[in-house]
């Protein structure tokens, strides 16, 4: 599929979910003639799908997505009223169709789900690997989504403790994010209704949910329970006017690499003692979470007494593996010398689009400053950068100690 082909699909500048298909014949998503290759969500369907046809698609999204585009010859989409609804619809459709190109480099256990616990007053919790609703690839987006939903339908989380004989409200009950079963503020039947509403929303059945709430509102009004009727009226208004600005920002922050893949940070570090047992490592953080399955070790082969040359060596060897997904950002340990070394090696390979930052340490080896290509809009990445750097240091030291201990054996 080529960029000019997009015109025929009339993609709107609106949120929704898009489907890359392997057949032009299919006019409906459930058609057996269509093979769904990839499912994604977007703040703007038009802009997001167009981004797949940029010149640096191989570098920014990797060979799997390039292969998917070669196979795709049709696109379908479902427009939604909000990014929040697009996020939930995307998860439901991925779970239903399980497209081959939605598989990430992490195994299935890395995906996040929303789960309702099996209790009289069920909690809503995030689980990994399986659950009631999902999968959700990005933890940041899921947490932002739950914050929005919780304001409409307050629920219990793991912090809400129900102790027999004690009616002490949890903190979230005090601020209105939990209906307060811990304090006897809600009956089992009313809480079950709340859980039902959450289920309907996560199942993508907003219209059914609104109709159900309207019926309840009318019953309360008829029985002159006007306070309860007004409460439901506010929920209906919130559902029809979802305020998901925070989620939109999350979505846009991942837009450059949204092809089912998280924002990938790779950190590199060197470890040795006076040029002996010199090793280099690469660690990976995706969406502020470590991905240990992607960590790599390197035994230094060339100049073992020059850390900047060692750094250039492992970067060169790492990018000799195009089958490994390319990072959005590289983190090195040190100052401008290390940044310049990494930048020079990347530029030599034509990888100017990959950003480079370094973590400067204090006398106690604690991070005190980040240098390099960190734009104002990326300041939220500081936590992930420091995490990646700390992991690289730990991983390098452990690898070096392992080699050194082998050398001491008789």
C-alpha positions, 0 to 999 in steps of 0.5 A: 500500500502507498500513501496515495492509496489513503485518499480512497478511505476518507479517514476523518480527523477524529478519534477512533480505531483503524484496521489494516486489512489484507483484502479489498473484498471485505466490506465488513470487519467480520467478513471471512474474506478479510484478514485483519493484519493490525489494529490501532487507535488514534486521536486523529485517524487521518494523521495517525494512519498517514504517519505509517507512510513516512520515509523513515518508517523502517527506522521508527517502527521496524521491519515488522510494520514495514512487512505489514504495510507490504501485505495490507491493501485496505483500511477500515475504521470505526470513529469514536466520540473520544480517545477513551472509547477508542482505547477501549474499542482497540483492546476489545478488537485486539482480543477478539481478532488477535492480529499477528502484527499487534504482537510486541517484542515482549511476550503476552505476559507483559500486557496489562488488563483490567480485572474485577476481583471476586468479592461482595464489593469487587475491586477494580485492579490492573493485572498483568498477562490476563484479566477481564478487559484488555489487552492494554499495551501502555500502562500510562494510557491505561492509568489515565483512562481509569482516572477518567472512568473512576470520576464517573463511576467510583469504585474500590481499589486495593487500598479500600479495606473492609474490616468487620465491625469498623466503618472507617472510610478509605482515602479515596472514599473521602475524596469521592473516588470510592463509593465507600463500602468500607464505611457502609455508605453504599449497599451491595445492590447499588454497588453491583449496579456500579460494577455493571456500569463499569463492565458495560463501559469496558465492553464498549457498550456506551449506548446500552449503558446510557439507556440503562442509566436513563431508565434508572433515572426515570424510576428515581424521578417517579419515586421522587428520589430526586437526589439520586436521579440528579446523580445519574443525570450527571453520569449520563452528561459525563458519558456524553461529554467525556473529558479525556485531555490527559489521555489525548496528551498520552496518546500524542506522546506515543504518536510517533511510534504508535504501531502497537509499540511503546516509546523505547529507551535503550541505555548503554553502560561499560564496566571493567577494572583497569581494562580487564574483563571489559563488558558493555550492556544494553537495557531497555525501558518501554513506557516507563517499564523495564523489558528485561527480555530485550537486555543484551550483553557485549564483550568488548573486542577492541580498545579496552582502555577507552570508555568512549571507544567502548561505547561506540563499539557496542552501539555499532554492534547493536545496530548491526541487528536490524531485526531488533526494534530500533529505539526512540532514544538512547541513554549513555552514562557520563557527560558531553564526551559520551553524548558526542561519541554515541551521536557520532556513531549513530550519525555515521549509520544514518540514524540522526532521528534517534535522540541521545541523552546522558545521565550525569552522576554526583559524587555518590553516583546518584543522577543529578542532571540529564544532558542532550536531546530532551525537548520540553515536551519530553520532560516526563521521560526523565523518570524512564531515562534515570530508570534505564540508566540505573538498570544499565549500571546494575546489569553491567556491574553484574555481568562484569562480576560474573566474568571476573569470578570465572577468571578467579576459578582454579 
